[in-house]
Amino acid sequence: MALNNTYDARLVQQETALGAGVQILLLALIGTAIGMGPAGWATGLAFALATWAVLSRALHRAGSRTFGPANRVTLGRATLVGGVTALVADSFQDSPPVSLFVGLTAVALILDGVDGKVARRTGTSTALGARFDMEVDAFLILVLSVYVSMAMGPWVLLIGAMRYVFVAAARVWPWLTAPLPPSTARKTVAALQGVLLLVAASALLPHLVNVGVVALALGLLVWSFGRDVLWLYRTHRATQAAPAAAAGRRAPRELVTS
């Protein structure tokens, strides 16, 4: 049995290494097609190395014996996000071809709805897989907000930074880590962020219209996060108040007994 566990674990590590290799191949194809500069190459390679290292460690800590079909889809999406990240880094020197940028981003966004369906149909849904999917989503939104901010200003960065600010705040206020109830509205707002940012990044609409599109994305995100934070705060307060209320109800009986 130990040999089987070792063999499966080795296969899992091989799949993550293969993902890093595919990422490097994609960077090579992009670099050949557009003559990508040092910034794009360095950022893309750093993304590939960081993804491989973090994912390998997470899989090892979770004791995963198989990588799973849904995680393969997410890893493929992460590879596309790595390509987008390299293009955005390179855009500080030269503007990338819009068709290539939009194409890679659009496929990554479309695949966002695939890995979850694959996990449910194959019965391979895991907490690690959900976290992997969420982190890829969040990083893509961050990268897109950086790209759009170059044309519209730093306020756009609030879209990409909001999730990371929430995570940082949770270290100060642990009640923010409590599980949230399922919400179709939350999922819809999250999915719209990438779509709306991509619309603005494609520059197909007039500048003022694109500003309105991005402002709409930011407004929806602030509403969604604000609603969740308020729910978590109220739940936290109610949880704290419950023991005090119970103690208050017991006090008269204790006084009578004494």
N, C-alpha and C positions, 0 to 999 in steps of 0.2 A: 504493500500500500504506500509506503514511503517513497518507493521508486516511482510510482504513478504520480504522486503529488509533485515530486521533483521534476518529472517530465512535463507535466501540465504547466507548472510554474515557468519552466524554461520556454515553453511555447508562447506563453503570455509575454514574456520579456522579448522574445523574437518578434512578436507582432508590433510591439511598441518601437523596437529598433527599425523594423521595416517601414513604419510610419515616418520615422525621421529620415530614412533613406528616400522615400517618395517625396517628402518635403524638399529635400536638397535637389532632387531631380526636377521638381516643379520650378524651383528657383533658377536652375540652370536653363530651363526652357524659356522662362521669362527673361532672364538675363541675355540670352541669345537673341530673343525677338526684339527687345527694346534697348539693348545696351545698358543694362542697369548699372548704376554707379556703386561706389563702395558703401554708401550709407544703406542702400537697399539690400545689398548682399550681407552686410554685417547684421542688420536687423533681422533679416529672414533666417540667417543661420542661428542667431541667438534665440529666436522663437522656436526653431526646430529643436535645439538642444534643451531649452527650458521645458518644452512640452514633453519630450522624451523623459527627462529626469523626474519631473513632477508626477507624470502619469505612472512611471515605473515604480516610484516610491509609494504612490497611493495604492496601486494594485498589490504590491507586496504587503503593505500594512493591512489591507482588507483581506488578505489571504485568498485572493481570487485564483481559481484553478483554470479558468477559461476566460478569454477576452470577451467573447460574446458578439453576436452579429450586430446588435444595436451600437455597441461601442466601436465597432469597425466603421459604421456609418459616421459616427461622431468624430472619429479620428480622421476620416476622409474630409469631413467638413473643417476640422482644425487645420488640415493641410492647406485647404483653400484660403482660410483666414490668414495663415502664414504668408501666402502669396500676396494677399491684399495688404497685409502689414508691410511687406517689403516694398510694394508699390507706393504706399503712403510715405514711407521713409524716403524713398527715392524722389518723391514729388517735391521735396524741399529744394531740390536742385533742378530737376526737369519734370515737367508734367507728364504723367503716364498716359498712354492711349486710353481714352474714355471707354472704348468698346471692351478692352481687356479688363479694366477695372470694374466696370459694370457687370461684365460676364462672370468673373470670378465671384463677386459679391452676391449676385443674383442666385447662382447655383448654391452657394453656402446658405443663403436664406431659405431657399426651397427645401434643401436637405434638413433644415431645422425641424420640419414636420414629419420627416421620415423615420428618424432614429427612435422616436417615441412609439410610433406605430409598430416598428419592427420589434421593439422590446416587449410590447404587450402581446403581439401575435405569437412570439416565440417563448413567452413566459420567462424572459431573462431580465426583467426590470430589477434594478438594484439601486441602492442609495448612491453608490459610487458613480454609476452610469448617469443618474439624474444630476449629480454635482458636476460631472465632466461636461455634460450638455449645457448646463447653466453657465459654467465658466467660459466655454467657447462663445456662447451667445454674448455674454457681458463684454468679453474682450473685443469681439467684432464691433459692437456698438461703440466702444471706446475708440477704436481705430477710425471708424467712420466719422465720429464726432471730431476727431483731430483733423481729418481731411477737410470736412465741411467748414471747420472753424477758420481755416486759412483764407476762405473767401468771405466769411460772415462775421468773424470776430470770436474772441475767446469765450463769449457767453454760451456758445454751442457746446463747449467742453463740459458744461453742467450735465448734459445728457449722458455722456460716457462715464463721468465721474460719480454720478449719484449712487450707483450700486456699491462702489468701493467706499464711499463715504459712509453708507449705511453699515457696511461690514466693520469699518473702523469704529463707528459709534457703538456697535454691539460689544466691543471690548470694554467700553466704559460703562455701558448700561446693558448687562447680560439679558435683561428681559426682552430685548430686541431679537434674541435668538429663538424665542418660543415659536412653535409651529403655527403657521397661518392656516385658516380654513381655505379650502379650494375656492377659486374665484375665476370665472370665465372672463370677467372684466380685466383682471390682472394679466391673464395670459394674452388677451387681445391687445392691451396696451404695450406689453413687452414685444409682441410680434410686430406691431406697427412701427416701433422705433427704427428697426433696420430698414423697413420699406420706405418710410418717410425720409430718412437720412440718405438712402440710395437715390431717391427721386431728386433730392437737392444736389447730391454729388454729381449726378449725371448732367446737370446744367441744361436740361431740355426745356425748362420753363424760365420765364423772366425772373430776374434776380429778386424783385420784391415778392413774387409769388413763392419762390424758394424760401425766402425769409419767413413768410407766413407758414409754410409747411413745417419748417424746423421749429418755429415757435409753437405750433400745434403739438408737435411731438414732445417738446419740453413741458408744455402745460399738462398734457395727459399723464406724463411720467410723474410730475410733481403731485398731481391729484392722486395717482395710484399709490405712490410711496406714502403720501400724507395720510391717506385712508388706512393703510396697513399699520403705520406707526401709531395712529390714534387708537386703532383696535387693540394693538399690543399693549399700549399704555393703560387703557381701560381694563383689559384683562389682568394686567399686572396689579393694578390698584385693587381690583375685586379680589384677587387671590390673597393679597396682603390683608385686606379688611376682613376676610372670612374667619381667620383664627381669633382676631380680636372680638368679633361679634359672638363667636362661640364661647369665648371666655366670659364675656359679659352675661350670656344666658346662664352659664353655670354658677356665676357668683352668688345669686340669691339662694340657690339650693345649698351652697357651701355654708353661707351664713346661718341658714336655718339649722343645718346639721350641727354646726359648732355651738 
